[in-house]
Structure formats: structure tokens, C-alpha cells
């Protein structure tokens, strides 16, 4: 034995000669394929895990439109269950499991979920990887800011694909890796809570996610608790346990039914608070000017000359149907504009190509073309309640990704602006056209907020409504009086006397408008005034600017109007056509009327420049800020301006390397910090016990096959064998083990498990190197045997030991650790540095736990034992 050459260090780390020949393999050790076959318990756990994850993912139903998300989540769930089972059967490290999950997510995420930009419809591209990476990190927030339900097509499918993959793998892996019954419920409950919190205000499935989830989870926990009982007790009291479990379930159901009506939020009108409602969408509509001050662009005469020119081409709508440019529902004393509603009411939300249906009516398919030189601006012309918007042409991708919609006002915005030549198809639910006649009676809502500085209207309102009764009666009387006694003017030609009738609808302009003997203005002044009158009467009102589609579908400037909508008591909005309160165009003001007005109030002086007033909340420096931003040079830190190759280099190469280096550095620092803490504080026996456990864990991370469930001195044999082995890669000759002290090969590890006399053992396979071939080092060379002897002396010796002995053990362990690292390759040391298992080393697992491949989660005891620290074993 002693005359033969000792094997190399790499051979010792592998536990002996390489097992390349089939004859050297332990016949009792199952193969990888056999271990991958699920057992009955594994199938039962997989069935319960599938049911719980499916119930949890039902919460995403109200957030997606279409069935594609179900396919993506289902495929992710199946693959996640497979990965979770293999990770347990083959004893993968946590890092290995995460790497496999990441690989599956990116490689199969293209054909399963994000099907855009694929090569041949199967192979992913760089853009596919970019979409998957971006949506896995930032997609959740973007999805929450989109208008639900979100069209389940494109990169958004990465979210259910990732949820199913992680949900299935983590639920099954935790259940199979740890035998703790309470720990089994952590992942499913967290997944259920996440799907509810990230859902919508509309519950997805109350009974299924409430009662169904609880029944399945409790049943699984009962099965696992019964499985973990000792075999001699499994049959005892089974009927009693079943009866007790059934009684507890019945009691829980009855208590839930009785207590549910009393819980907070159970009222019928209670609002369901979710994460989506707490987020403020990042769109400030105040940056977009209101279209109402520019109404004269569509009149005659005007510099734009759009009165007889086409501005829109609409097909698919009946004659007289209304196309909405914008709904203006807030007045600030200067202009009617679109309210932001970020904190109050329904905000603008980004939408996809498909939108959830809202309201009742006839569905129509409309195609809109923006004529060059006609309509333009950020406000997207819509019809009724849109359910889908799809752009065509060269700007299709740009405009499709930036459509924002307010479902309360049915107003759409595209920050990229319509410049002419755009085409888009729209499916919408067509509402009734604006009323051509005012109904005699209408149940309107009340408690409208009164705009500021509009008391100048009160005197004229009192004169117009002296004989009317009720809010609607007075509103109807004002609209009738405007239509019958008012006059229409667009300002006339530059040399006409009508040029003194200025555009705009600020408080000063409307005060002069209503206080004149004869009203004179166009749709802008009449609609703005009538809406303010409704607000003064307590009726919620708003102004809508749009157009009436003629029979040929060609919308010209003369078809553009501004009308008013009033809110009914049921919450719906009743449109009032401009023809009911705006006088006919042939009723123009007379010059005599103008002279009479000038004698009463003085001549009207036009402003120096006709600039459209800004929208609501638009700051006075908005235009200047926009100019400054346009002139500002691009910053090198602007990621959007980087070329593609630089983005790939930074985010696909450098960033992963930096993250990996940071992870390795963090793990090394945590190990060193933990080692310093445990070897310098606490009782000396506890320090020595922990010191040896840390040395063994570090050696195992380097690949040394240290036996389990043996004494420290017996474990030191394997460590000294690795220290004395020559550093080479050539395997040494096969060595037969001694008759009473052999090395036993573990079926789950490529390294042998060392056994000793007096313990049960099996015949070692040929080629396994015997531990007794190596002797402890002598002299000043590192020796694990000396460290083990010092640790045993401190733990089992009389008294508490000495600080000098503990310091010597710490120094000896550091020398052994350093010697082991010197004898390994660079990649082995790097893998050891990245291995987090030494941070979790607590105790040696029992043989039963090694055989089943599971760990029982042990919580620290809160009970003190005589007030003294526990004695380390």
C-alpha cells in the first residue's frame, strides 16, 4: 500500500480513479434517467402544485384580452414543473436551477410568447432577447399603466410566460426539496397575492381564488403532513384525523360565510384597491394645446383655408355620425381643456391594438385617413367607444406604441402628433348621434363644481331663465335663447367690421359675449358659454370638439363643430348637437348692432397676434421649454441614442460580467464576515464546532468528498488525503480498500462517502482510493487532523478551553483552507467562491434525509434551556 504512488490531487478530489468504465459503477446506484422518473409522491405534489398555480394565475384574466396569454402561461407552467422536478431529482444547486430557468425563458420565450422578430418563426433574435429582458424587469410597471384588459399579443406575453415558469418551478421545487408542511404554502400564497394585487378593480374569480384555492392548499398540506408521519403511526387514528380535518374545513366555510359581510371592503359599492389604481400614469395632457381655441382654422375666411378642403376621409360610418377630436371637461378661466384626472377620476392610460368593450350600441368598423394639409395635432379622432385601433403606413409602429385613451371621455392622444398621411382602422361601439332637438324633460345629474370667475354669467342666466323651472328646464331655456336670438360670425374678412369679434373663450371674452345686446360668435363661444351655464346651474357639462361625417365620408372644415354633453342621473353623457344652440350661419351681426355696442362698452381692440391659448394646466414657458429641448445636444448618457452594437456590448456582455463579478465578490465578503464573526464571538466550544463545520463546507465547495455523519477526525482523513496528494491531473492506479475501512460511493455524488470500522458499509468499487493511504501532515505543513483534534479538545474537553487553543485552531483551519485552494484550478476556486452553500451550513443531514433528498425546515426554538447557551455537538 505504502509502496505505491499516491494519486494526483484532482483524482483525490474526484474520490478516486475516474469511473469511465461501466464495470466500476455501483450497481445499486440509480442512473440519472431513472432518478428523473417521478415517483408517486412526486406526481401527487405536481398535481397539487399545478392546481394551485392555475388558480393563482386566474387573477390575470381581467388584465389580458384574448387567449394567447393562457397558452403562454400554460406552457411556462408545464416547463416550470419539469425544471422543478429535475432540480430536486438531480440535486441541482440554486444557482444552477436559476441558470436553467433563465436559459429556458430566453430561448423558448420567443416562439412561445414574444413571437415578433423571429427568424423563420422559431429562432430568437437580438430584439427578442431585448424584449424578454426588458419586460421581465420593467414590463410589470408598464403593464399596470396600460388600460386593462391589455391586448395579449407581442412583448406583453412575456409576463404570463414568466409567471407560469417561475410559479411552477418554485412551487414544486420547494415542496420536493423541503419536507416542512408550512413552507409548502409560501410560494402558492405569494403567487396568489401577487396576481390579486397586480389585477384590476374587477375580481377575476372570487369563489375559485378564495374557496377553491383554500381547499386545494389545505388538502395538499394534509397529504404532506400524513406523508411525514412515522410509518408506525400512519395507520393510527386515520378516521379521527379525517373527521377532524373535515370538521375544520366545514367550520372555516361557515365562519367565512358569516364573517364575510362584516369585513372591510365587502360593501357592494366598495372600490377594490389594487396596485394598478395606486400608480399614476406618466402622461401629462397639459402639454397638449386644446383644439377649441383653433376652431377658426376650419371656418371661412381663415388663413388655413380649410372650410371647403378635406381634412379627414372616413369610411364605415353612417351619415350624420360624430367623430370626436377631444372632450374638454375642465375650465381654468382661460380655456376649456382636457383634465389630467391622475388623482381624481379616470386618467389617460396607454392602450394596445385591442381595447376592452365598454357600453352598449352597434359595433362598426371604421377606417380613417388624415389628409395631408388637413387635420393635425396630438388629438386622435375617434368614434364612440373604441375597441381596437391599428395604424398603417410608415409610422404605424411609432404611433401604435404611444396611443393613450381616457375611457371616461373617450378621448385619445398620440404624443407623436398627426402630421397628415396617417391611416388607421378602428373598431368601435357607436353611440347615439348628438340630439338635433332638446328633450323637454331629462333627468340630469347634480352637484357640479362651479368654475371660478364665471359669475359674470349670472345676470344673463337670470334673464334667460326667469320663466323656467328646474335645472334642465333652465339649461334648455338658455340653449333655446342662444339659438333664436344669437348671431353667427367667424370674424369676417380683414377689412370687414366683423373683425372686432375675436376668437377665444376666456372669461373676459365670454363676459363681453353674453353682455352684448345680440350674441355674436361661432361654435367656440356658444359651446363654451353653454357648458359654463350648465356648471353654474349645477349640471355636470363638458365641451366636445369634433365633426359630423357627411354621406360621402369626406370631412371638410365646414363639418367641424363644437357641441356640449350633459351628464344624466345614471352617469351617462347626453350629447347636444351644435345646431340646437348655435344660430344659423346666415344670421350674421349687423353694423348697426356693432355701433350700438361700441357706444355702450367701447370699441374692441384686437390682440397683437392671434396665438391659440394653451391647454389646461399648461405652463407659460411650455413653448420656450420645447424650443430649448429641441436645441439641446444629445447626451452620451442617453441610452436611446446609443448604436445597436454599443447596447449589445454593454447590456449583453459587460453588464452580465459585472453582475457576476459583483455576485462573487459579495459571496466572498459574506463568507469572510461570517467566518470572522463566528470565530471571535460566543463560547469557545461553539466557536470550535462552527469552525470545523465551516472548513468542511468550504472543502466540499472545492470538490473534496468529505464524509458525512462521522467524527471530525474521520473527516480529517479525507482532508489530509487531498492535501498530501500530488498536484496532477493523471489518475493514479486503482487501490483496493482495506477489509474493515472502506470508501463507499454515493449514488447522488461523483465523490465517495468515507466509512469507518464499526459502521455499516458496502464493498467499495474498484479504483476508489482508501483514506488510510494518507497520513496527517507533520511539522509546519497544514494538517486537518490537528485542527480536528483541537476542535474536539475545545468541545469535549474539561472547562471552557483557552483562547490560545481556539486561535491556534482558527489559524490551522485557515492554513488548511489556503492549501486546498492552492491545489485547485482557477475555475474550481471561482466556482467555490460563487457557491453560497457554505453560508447556509448548519448541521449534518441524517441518512434518511440523504436518501429521500429532502430537507426539513427547522425554525429556531423560542424556549431557553436553563438560560445557558446550547452546547455544540
Buried (B, 14 or more C-beta within 10 A) or exposed (E): EEEEEBBBBBBBBBBBBEBEEEEBBBEEBEEEEEBEEBEEBBEBBBEBBBBBBBBBBBBBBBBBBBEBBBBBBBBBBBBBBBBBBBBBBBEBBBBEBBEBBBEBBBBBBBBBBBBEBBEEEEEBEEBBBBBBBBBBEEBBEBBBBBBBBBBBBBBBBBBBBBBBBBBBBBBBBBBBBBBBBEBBBBBBBBBBEBBBBBBBEEBBBEEEBBBBBBBBBBBBBBBBBBEEEEEEEEEEEEEEBEEEBEEEBEEBEEEEEEEEEEEEEEEEEEEEEBBBEEBEBEBEBBBBBBBBBBBBBBBBBBEBEBBEBBBBBBBBBEEEBBBBBBBBBBBBEBBBBBBBBBEEEEBBBBBBBBBBBBEEBEEBEBBBBBBEBBBBBBBBBBBBBBBBBBBBBEBBEEBBEEBBBBBBBBBBBBBBEBEEBBBBBBBBBBBEBBBEEBEEEBEBBEEBEEBEEBEBBEEBBEEBBEEBEEBBBBBBBBBBBBBEEBBBBBBBEEEBBBBBBBBBBBBEBBBBBBBBEBBBBBBBBBBBBBBBBBBBBBBBBBBBBBBBBBEEBBBBBBBBBBBBBBBBEEEEBBBBBBBBBBBEBEBBBEEEBBEBBEEEEEEBEEEEEBEBBBBBBBEEEBEEEEEEEEEEEEEEEEEEEBEEEEBBEEBEEEEEEEEEEEBBEEBEEEBEEBBEEBBEEEBBBBBBBBBBBBBBBBBBBBBBBBBBBBEBBBBBBBBBBBBBBBEEEEBBEBBEBBEEBBBBBBBBBBBBBBBBEEEEBEEBBBBBBBBBBBEBBEEEEBBBBBBBBBBBBBBEBEEEBEEEBBEBBBEBBBBBBEBBBEBBEEEBBEBBBBBBBBEEBEEBBEEEEBEBBBBBBEEEEEEEEEEEEEEBE
